[in-house]
Amino acid sequence: MIQGEKSMDIERHTVVSQSNKLAVRLFPARCATPYPAPVILLCHGFFGIQDLLLPVFADLFAQNGYTAVTFDYRGFGDSGGETGRIVPEQQINDIIAVLEWCKNRPDIDVKRIALWGTSLGGCHVMEVAVRHPEVKCIISQMGFADGEQLVTGDMGHDEKKRFLNTMARMERKKRQLGKELFVPINKVMTDEESRVFFEKNKNNYPALDIKVPYMTVWEAIQYRPAAAAEKVTQPTLMIFAQNDKVIALEYGLAFYQAVAAEKKCYIQPKAGHYDLFAGKHFSQVAERQLHWLREYL
């Protein structure tokens, strides 16, 4: 940790991950709870920032006696690093850096640490848990088993072949010449639900209005979260949205099936990818997550 400040009960800190300064926020447990308190480390998804979506869950957990920690991955939000680049291994290292910072705080019970991730973050937490068996339990929302399936699942055979060949050529060009294409976030979104969501929010959250490497798609194609899920030993709760158009339910259930540890699955009826953060969908999902935490954390 380099620096920290407190504002309206939310502490703001900086944590270093491989020379990148990460913006971190800590939501202290706000009801009677043992000292030191259990902690939940929240990890957001594709192109996410901690200002958006995560606060509602962080606040929920803090109100129920858990310290909650959110952060921005390198290159996003208030964190340093190359803007807009998503490399799963780098983001996993960012989570680990914040996890280690949590473990060094005297107000956090190192024997009661939970990982919580949504979308891409719901995939990353599995690999972090494999590398850090001291993590006690996991909550993964709307993750996926296989990046290539996620990106190309709706393509026909010939279309997929052409697309993968194009991406491979772009990757070689980047490697050989150091040149690549940067585009607005919406240009790498493959689903209308995400395009609408980001377009709606970028005016209120300027950190979303950035250009990102188109090769982010290639990084996603190479990612196989199911491989980590097979090695996880911690109790794992997976949450999915029935009408998810970003990560199809079948891709999520394949991820769930890969988990070899004690596990439970809940599918929120009639919910889309971003519906779990507000209204009745949030309330119903939150109830199940709190029940899981009371039992396993």
N, C-alpha and C positions, 0 to 999 in steps of 0.2 A: 504494500500500500504506500502510495506517495503522499496523498493528502486526503482530507475528509472534512465535511461540514454537515451540520444538522439544520434542517429546515422543515417546520411543520410536522415534526415527528418522523420525517423521512430523512435518513442520513445519506449523504452523497459522498462517494469515495472514488478514488482512482486506483486501479489494480493493473500491474504490468504483466502482459502476456507476450513473451518472445519479443521484447522491446516495444510492443504496442501498448499504449495507454488505453485501458478500458474504463468506460464510465459505468459505475456500479451504484445501485441504490439499495439501502437496507430499510425494510419496514419492520420496526421492532414489534414483538408480541405485545398486544395491547390489553390483554385480560390476565387475570391471575394465572401464572404459570411458573413451573419450577425454574430456578436459575442454576446453571445456564439453560437457555431455551432450545428446544428443537428447531431446526432450520429447514426451509424448503427453498431450493435453488431453482429459479424459473428460467427457462431457455426458450426464446422465441423462434419463429420459423423463417421461411424464405423472405429476405429483404426486410425483415421486421425490425422495429425499434422498440425500446422498452417503454416509451411514452404511450404506445398504442397497444391495446388489448391486454397486456400483462397487468396493468395496475388493478384491474377489477379482481383478479385472482389473488394478487399479492395482498391487497387490502382484506379480502375475505380470510386469508390464512392468518394474517396478523390479528384480526378481530377474534379469531378462534384459538389464540394461544401459541401460534407458531411465528417465529421470525421468518420473514420472506425476503429473498434477495433477487433482484433483477439486474440486468446489465445489457449493454449494447456490444455485439460482436465487433471485432476490429473492422474498420472501414464503414461502419454504420452508426447512425445517431450521433451521439456525443463522443464516441470513441475515436482514437487515432487509427492510423494505418491507411493502406491504399483503399480509396473510396469504392464501395460497391462490389468488391470481389468476394465471391463465396467459394471457399475451398473447405470441404467437410473436415479434413484433418486439422486445418487451422482453427476452425470454429470449435472443434472438440478440445483443442489445446486451450482456447479461451475459457471454456467451461471449467476445465481442470484448474486453470489459474485462479478463477474466482472461488472454486471449491477449496483450494488450498488456503486462500485468504480467509474463508469462513472458518476453517479448522483452526486457524491461529488466533481467533477472537475468543477472549475469555467469557463472553456472554452467550456463546453458542456451544451446545452440547455435541461434541464430536461423535458421540455414539448414537445420535438421533438426527441423521442427515437424510433428507429425501431429495431426489431429483424429479423435476417436473418439466416436461417439454411439450411444445405444441407444433404440429406440422413438421418441418425439418428438424426443429429442436426435439420433437418427440422421437426422432430417429437417433440424434446425437447422444441423448441421455443413455441409450443402451450401451454404446461403446464406452462412455465414461464409467458407467457402473461396472463393466467388465474389468477395466483397468484399476478401479478403486472399489474393492470389495467391502470397504468400511461403510459405503453407502447402504442405508438400511432398507429402503424401498423406493419404488419408481412409479410415477404416473406419466403415461405417454398418451397425448391426444393426437389423433388423426395423423399418425405416422404412416410410412409405407415400407414395403419389403425390398423393392428393387427399383433403382432409379431409371434404368432403361425401360422397364415396363411402364413406369409413371409417365415418362416423356413420350414414348412411342406407342403406347398401348392402343390408341385409337387409329393408328395408321395401318394401311394395307401393307402387304409384303413388299411390293415394289417401291411404294412411297417410303417405307421405313429404310429400305436398303439405300435409296438415293439420299435420304436425310443423314443417315449415319456416315455415308461416304463423304458428304459435304462437311459434316462436323469434323471428321478425321483430317480432311485437307486443311481446314481452318486451324486445327490444332498443330499440324506440322508447320504451317506458315508462321504461327506464333512462335513456335520453338526455334525455327530457323532464322526468321527475320525480326522477331520481337515485335511484330505488328499484329494488332487485333482490332475488332470492331467494338465500339462502345455505343450503347443504345439506351433509351429510357426504359425504366423497369417494365412498363407495360408491353414492350416489344419482346420480352422473354417470357411473358406469362402465356401459358398455353390454354387457359380457360377464361371464360367470360366473367365468372364470379370474382376472380382475383383482379381482372382488369377494371371492373366496376368499383371494387373496393378501394384500390389504390388511387384511381382517378377521383373518387369521392373524398379521400382523406389527404391528398397531397397538398391542398391549399392550407389546411389547418396544421399539417405536419410537414413543414418544408424539407425536413431531412429525408423524406420519401422522394422528393423531386430531384433525383440524381440520375446520372448515366452509369450503366454497369457493363462489364464485359459480356459480350454475347456468348463467350466461351463458358459462362456460368452453366449454360445448358449442357455442355460437355462434361463438366464436373458432376452435374446431377446424374447423367447417364452412367458414369463410372461408379456411382455410390451404391453399395449393397448393405443396407442396415440390417437385413435379416441375418447376416453372418454374425453380427454382435448379439442379436437377440437369442441365437442358439446357445450362446455362452453365458448369458446372464444367470446369476444365481439368486438375485434378490426378488422378493414378491413384487409382481408387476401388475398394475391396473392399466388397461388400455381403454380409451374412450374414442368412439367414432360417431360421425354424423351420418344419419341414414341417407340424406340427399346431397352429400358432399360432391360437388362438381370439380373441386380442386384435386383432391386425392380420393379417387373412387373407393367406395366401401370395400369392394373385392380386393383392392390393393392393400388396404388396411388390415383386413382379416387374414391375408397371407402373412403379414407381419406378425399378427397375434399368434398364428399357428406356429411360427418359428420359435417362439419363446418356450424354452425348456423348463424354466423355473415355475414356482407357484404363480398362478396368474388368474386374472378375471377380466372379462370383457363386458363393456356396456355400450350399446348403440342408442344414441339419442334420436327418438322418432321425429321425422319431418323437419330435420335441421340441416342447414347448409354448413359449409366450412367455417364461416365467420359468425354463425348464429350462437355458438356456445359461449359468447362473451357478453350476452345481454338478455334481459327478459326471462321468460319462463325456461328457456333452454339453459341459460346460465344457472338459474336457481336449481334446476333438477340435476344438472351435472355436478354442480358444487356440492350438493347434498351427498352424492355418491363418493366424491373425492374426499370429503371430510370424514365420512364413515371409514373409508380405506385407511386414512391417516391415523385415525384413533385406534384402529386395530393393529397397524403395522409400524407406526412411528412412535 
